[in-house]
Amino acid sequence: FPTKEEYRHKVIPNVVAVQGEGYVAKVREFCPDLDVCIAPAFRYTHLWKRNKRPQKFSGHFMVVVTLPMSKKDSLHLIRTMLQAMKHCSNTKLPLSGDVKLVFKAHPTISIDNLHEELDMHEFRDMEIMSGSMSDVLEIADVVVSTASGTCMEAVASGIPVVIVAGGGGPTSNPIPKEIDRSLWRICYTPEEIYRNVIDLRSGQRGDYM
């Protein structure tokens, strides 16, 4: 976020635009005098056009993993989620059979590029979906990601989010602290991830963090 020194030396814009009221205080955290305004985020136009979610016929609880822009972070997230599913199989956690895991690649990353870094067993366990984020929100019961704007898109649609902590680096949470915690959780291990998914699947509010 902008700092007082950057503001004083005029190396940042005179006005910074954010996509919602909840971000104003965050951007001013280190520079209270900064002029911050709210501007439309055109990539989120689809959120205003969404109707009631259609009835689902798949019979599965859909966990959609939206991969971030970084190839390294995408690979970390893929492997962490696959480990979470293996943890479920090994411990026979309840409700495991109807949970379906689907991955959505970031538009700037080719699945082929990720495939090069994964062994065949890992890749065989992956189900990839194409389409837009609007398509994701039509099928997702839970969205799993890292520091991604897709987390806010899901929360804005009333879909719970599981944020996976970064692999070896600081954890970046894109969701403002004012947002109801019942809609999002941060997890650090595959076991925590799966237990939170099971928690959300059963409609409970357990604390696995």
C-alpha positions as CSV (number, residue, x, y, z in Angstrom):
1,F,0.0,0.0,0.0
2,P,1.1,3.6,-0.5
3,T,3.3,5.2,2.2
4,K,3.7,8.8,3.5
5,E,7.2,9.0,2.0
6,E,5.9,8.1,-1.5
7,Y,3.1,10.7,-1.1
8,R,5.6,13.4,0.1
9,H,7.9,12.7,-2.8
10,K,5.1,12.6,-5.3
11,V,6.0,9.2,-6.7
12,I,2.4,7.9,-6.5
13,P,-0.8,9.3,-8.3
14,N,-2.6,12.2,-6.8
15,V,-5.8,10.0,-6.5
16,V,-6.0,6.2,-6.1
17,A,-9.1,4.5,-7.2
18,V,-10.4,1.3,-5.4
19,Q,-13.3,-1.0,-6.3
20,G,-15.3,-0.7,-3.1
21,E,-15.8,1.2,0.1
22,G,-14.2,-1.6,2.1
23,Y,-10.8,-1.0,0.5
24,V,-10.6,2.8,1.3
25,A,-9.2,2.4,4.8
26,K,-6.8,-0.4,3.8
27,V,-5.2,1.8,1.1
28,R,-4.9,4.7,3.5
29,E,-3.3,2.5,6.2
30,F,0.2,3.9,5.8
31,C,-0.8,7.3,4.2
32,P,-4.0,8.7,5.8
33,D,-3.9,11.9,3.7
34,L,-4.1,10.0,0.4
35,D,-7.0,10.9,-1.8
36,V,-8.9,7.7,-2.4
37,C,-12.0,7.4,-4.6
38,I,-14.3,4.5,-5.6
39,A,-14.3,3.6,-9.3
40,P,-16.2,0.8,-11.2
41,A,-14.3,-2.5,-11.6
42,F,-15.6,-3.6,-15.1
43,R,-14.3,-7.1,-14.7
44,Y,-16.9,-7.6,-12.0
45,T,-19.9,-6.5,-14.1
46,H,-21.2,-10.1,-14.2
47,L,-21.8,-10.0,-10.5
48,W,-24.6,-7.4,-11.0
49,K,-26.2,-9.5,-13.7
50,R,-26.3,-12.7,-11.7
51,N,-29.7,-14.3,-11.1
52,K,-30.6,-16.9,-8.6
53,R,-28.3,-19.9,-9.0
54,P,-29.8,-22.7,-11.0
55,Q,-30.8,-26.0,-9.3
56,K,-27.9,-28.4,-9.4
57,F,-28.3,-31.9,-10.7
58,S,-24.8,-33.3,-10.4
59,G,-25.3,-34.5,-6.8
60,H,-21.8,-33.3,-5.9
61,F,-20.6,-30.7,-3.5
62,M,-18.4,-28.7,-5.9
63,V,-15.1,-27.3,-4.7
64,V,-13.6,-25.1,-7.4
65,V,-9.9,-24.1,-7.0
66,T,-9.1,-20.9,-8.9
67,L,-5.4,-20.9,-9.6
68,P,-3.4,-17.6,-9.2
69,M,-1.3,-15.8,-11.8
70,S,2.0,-17.1,-10.4
71,K,3.0,-20.5,-11.8
72,K,4.8,-21.3,-8.6
73,D,1.8,-20.5,-6.5
74,S,-0.5,-22.4,-8.8
75,L,1.6,-25.5,-8.5
76,H,1.7,-25.2,-4.7
77,L,-2.1,-24.8,-4.6
78,I,-2.6,-27.8,-6.9
79,R,-0.4,-30.1,-4.8
80,T,-1.8,-28.9,-1.5
81,M,-5.4,-29.6,-2.7
82,L,-4.5,-33.0,-4.0
83,Q,-2.9,-33.8,-0.7
84,A,-6.1,-32.7,1.0
85,M,-8.1,-35.1,-1.0
86,K,-5.7,-37.9,-0.3
87,H,-5.9,-37.1,3.4
88,C,-9.7,-37.5,3.1
89,S,-9.3,-40.9,1.5
90,N,-6.8,-42.1,4.1
91,T,-8.8,-41.0,7.1
92,K,-12.2,-41.8,5.6
93,L,-13.6,-38.5,6.7
94,P,-17.4,-38.3,6.4
95,L,-19.1,-36.9,3.3
96,S,-16.0,-37.5,1.2
97,G,-17.7,-39.3,-1.6
98,D,-19.9,-36.4,-2.8
99,V,-17.1,-33.8,-2.7
100,K,-15.8,-33.0,-6.2
101,L,-12.6,-31.1,-6.8
102,V,-12.3,-29.0,-10.0
103,F,-9.4,-26.6,-11.0
104,K,-9.8,-23.4,-13.0
105,A,-6.5,-22.1,-14.4
106,H,-5.7,-18.4,-14.4
107,P,-6.2,-16.8,-17.9
108,T,-2.5,-16.0,-18.2
109,I,-1.3,-19.5,-17.5
110,S,-1.5,-22.5,-19.8
111,I,-2.5,-25.8,-18.4
112,D,0.2,-27.3,-20.5
113,N,2.8,-25.2,-18.7
114,L,1.6,-26.6,-15.4
115,H,1.5,-30.1,-16.8
116,E,5.2,-29.9,-17.4
117,E,5.9,-29.5,-13.7
118,L,3.5,-32.2,-12.5
119,D,4.0,-35.9,-12.7
120,M,1.5,-38.0,-14.6
121,H,-0.2,-39.3,-11.4
122,E,-0.8,-35.8,-10.1
123,F,-2.1,-34.6,-13.5
124,R,-4.4,-37.6,-13.8
125,D,-6.1,-36.7,-10.5
126,M,-7.0,-33.2,-11.8
127,E,-10.2,-32.1,-13.4
128,I,-9.9,-28.9,-15.3
129,M,-12.7,-26.5,-16.2
130,S,-12.7,-23.8,-18.8
131,G,-14.9,-20.7,-19.1
132,S,-15.2,-17.5,-17.2
133,M,-15.4,-16.7,-13.5
134,S,-19.1,-16.3,-14.0
135,D,-19.2,-20.0,-15.0
136,V,-17.3,-20.9,-11.9
137,L,-19.8,-19.1,-9.7
138,E,-22.7,-21.0,-11.3
139,I,-21.4,-24.4,-10.1
140,A,-19.2,-23.7,-7.1
141,D,-20.3,-24.5,-3.5
142,V,-16.9,-23.5,-2.2
143,V,-14.1,-21.5,-3.9
144,V,-10.5,-22.3,-2.9
145,S,-7.7,-19.9,-3.8
146,T,-4.8,-17.8,-2.5
147,A,-4.3,-14.0,-3.0
148,S,-6.8,-13.7,-5.8
149,G,-9.7,-11.4,-6.7
150,T,-11.8,-14.5,-7.4
151,C,-12.1,-14.8,-3.6
152,M,-14.0,-11.5,-3.4
153,E,-16.1,-12.4,-6.5
154,A,-17.2,-15.6,-4.7
155,V,-17.9,-13.8,-1.4
156,A,-19.9,-11.2,-3.2
157,S,-22.0,-14.0,-4.6
158,G,-22.5,-15.6,-1.2
159,I,-20.2,-18.5,-1.9
160,P,-17.8,-19.4,1.0
161,V,-14.1,-19.2,0.4
162,V,-11.1,-21.1,1.7
163,I,-7.9,-19.2,1.4
164,V,-4.8,-21.4,1.3
165,A,-1.7,-19.9,2.9
166,G,1.3,-19.2,0.7
167,G,4.0,-21.8,0.2
168,G,6.9,-20.5,2.2
169,G,6.0,-16.8,1.9
170,P,3.6,-14.4,3.7
171,T,-0.1,-15.1,3.4
172,S,-2.0,-12.5,1.5
173,N,-5.7,-12.3,2.3
174,P,-7.6,-10.4,-0.3
175,I,-10.8,-10.3,1.8
176,P,-11.3,-7.2,4.0
177,K,-11.5,-8.0,7.8
178,E,-15.0,-6.4,7.9
179,I,-16.4,-9.3,5.8
180,D,-18.4,-11.9,7.9
181,R,-15.9,-14.6,8.9
182,S,-18.6,-17.3,8.2
183,L,-17.9,-16.7,4.5
184,W,-14.2,-17.3,4.6
185,R,-11.4,-19.2,6.3
186,I,-7.6,-19.3,6.1
187,C,-6.0,-22.8,6.1
188,Y,-2.4,-23.8,6.4
189,T,-2.3,-27.5,5.9
190,P,-4.1,-30.0,3.7
191,E,-5.9,-31.5,6.7
192,E,-7.2,-28.0,7.7
193,I,-8.4,-27.4,4.1
194,Y,-10.4,-30.6,3.9
195,R,-11.9,-30.3,7.4
196,N,-13.1,-26.8,6.5
197,V,-14.6,-28.1,3.3
198,I,-16.4,-30.9,5.2
199,D,-17.5,-28.3,7.8
200,L,-19.0,-26.1,5.0
201,R,-20.5,-29.1,3.3
202,S,-22.4,-30.1,6.5
203,G,-23.4,-26.5,7.2
204,Q,-21.6,-26.3,10.5
205,R,-19.4,-23.5,11.9
206,G,-16.5,-25.5,13.4
207,D,-13.1,-23.9,13.9
208,Y,-10.3,-25.8,12.3
209,M,-7.9,-22.9,11.9
